[in-house]
Amino acid sequence: MSATWSAINNFKQEKNTKFTTYLYKGVVYECIKQKKTNNRKSSTPHYNISSANHISCKLGFDFSADLVDEINICEDPSLIYEKYYYNYTLNDMAKKRGISKEAVRFKLKKNLNFLKSRLS
């Protein structure tokens, strides 16, 4: 629906472009945006770090792991705490450290890959 409104607002006949072109680009953009939103929601597991002494596996068996100790082994554990425990944005974390948002994203990804390899 927002793609239709966007197309109506941006369409100008004097540019010699069809209305459907504006509509198509808006629909494609909205579909990509929705897909990214759905992927983020479905692929990101959220754990309560303060009570993470017992984790249930998707395969049906349980294993005990002290997740807090594993996080503290990482190169920069404060990134993980700030992102998933305190819900900081990448921009907030970057401003706090005086580095770019992409540098924070790269370091966070590196720490999460380290955790993934340790826990799998």
BELQUIGI-V281639 format. One record per backbone hydrogen bond with DSSP energy under -1.0 kcal/mol. NH is the residue of the N-H (numbers start at 1). CO is the residue of the C=O. E is the energy in kcal/mol with one decimal. If there is no record, write none. Layout:
# BELQUIGI-V281639
nh=NH co=CO e=E
nh=NH co=CO e=E
This chain:
# BELQUIGI-V281639
nh=5 co=1 e=-1.8
nh=6 co=2 e=-2.4
nh=7 co=3 e=-2.2
nh=8 co=4 e=-2.4
nh=9 co=5 e=-2.5
nh=10 co=6 e=-2.1
nh=11 co=7 e=-1.7
nh=15 co=12 e=-1.4
nh=16 co=13 e=-2.0
nh=22 co=18 e=-1.1
nh=23 co=19 e=-2.3
nh=24 co=20 e=-3.0
nh=25 co=21 e=-2.2
nh=26 co=22 e=-1.9
nh=27 co=23 e=-2.5
nh=28 co=24 e=-2.7
nh=29 co=25 e=-2.2
nh=30 co=26 e=-2.5
nh=31 co=27 e=-2.4
nh=32 co=28 e=-2.4
nh=33 co=29 e=-2.6
nh=34 co=30 e=-2.5
nh=35 co=31 e=-2.5
nh=36 co=32 e=-2.4
nh=37 co=33 e=-2.1
nh=38 co=34 e=-2.7
nh=39 co=35 e=-2.5
nh=40 co=36 e=-2.3
nh=41 co=37 e=-2.1
nh=42 co=38 e=-2.3
nh=43 co=39 e=-2.2
nh=51 co=48 e=-1.1
nh=52 co=49 e=-1.3
nh=55 co=63 e=-1.4
nh=57 co=61 e=-1.5
nh=60 co=57 e=-1.3
nh=63 co=55 e=-1.5
nh=67 co=52 e=-1.4
nh=67 co=65 e=-1.5
nh=70 co=66 e=-1.8
nh=71 co=67 e=-2.6
nh=72 co=68 e=-2.2
nh=74 co=71 e=-1.2
nh=79 co=76 e=-1.3
nh=81 co=77 e=-2.1
nh=82 co=78 e=-2.7
nh=83 co=79 e=-2.3
nh=84 co=80 e=-2.6
nh=85 co=81 e=-2.0
nh=86 co=81 e=-2.0
nh=88 co=82 e=-3.3
nh=93 co=89 e=-2.3
nh=94 co=90 e=-2.3
nh=95 co=91 e=-2.5
nh=96 co=92 e=-2.1
nh=97 co=93 e=-1.4
nh=98 co=94 e=-1.7
nh=99 co=94 e=-1.9
nh=104 co=100 e=-1.7
nh=105 co=101 e=-2.5
nh=106 co=102 e=-2.5
nh=107 co=103 e=-2.4
nh=108 co=104 e=-2.8
nh=109 co=105 e=-2.4
nh=110 co=106 e=-2.3
nh=111 co=107 e=-2.3
nh=112 co=108 e=-2.6
nh=113 co=109 e=-2.4
nh=114 co=110 e=-1.9
nh=115 co=111 e=-2.4
nh=116 co=112 e=-2.7
nh=117 co=113 e=-2.3
nh=118 co=114 e=-2.0
nh=119 co=115 e=-2.5
nh=120 co=116 e=-1.2
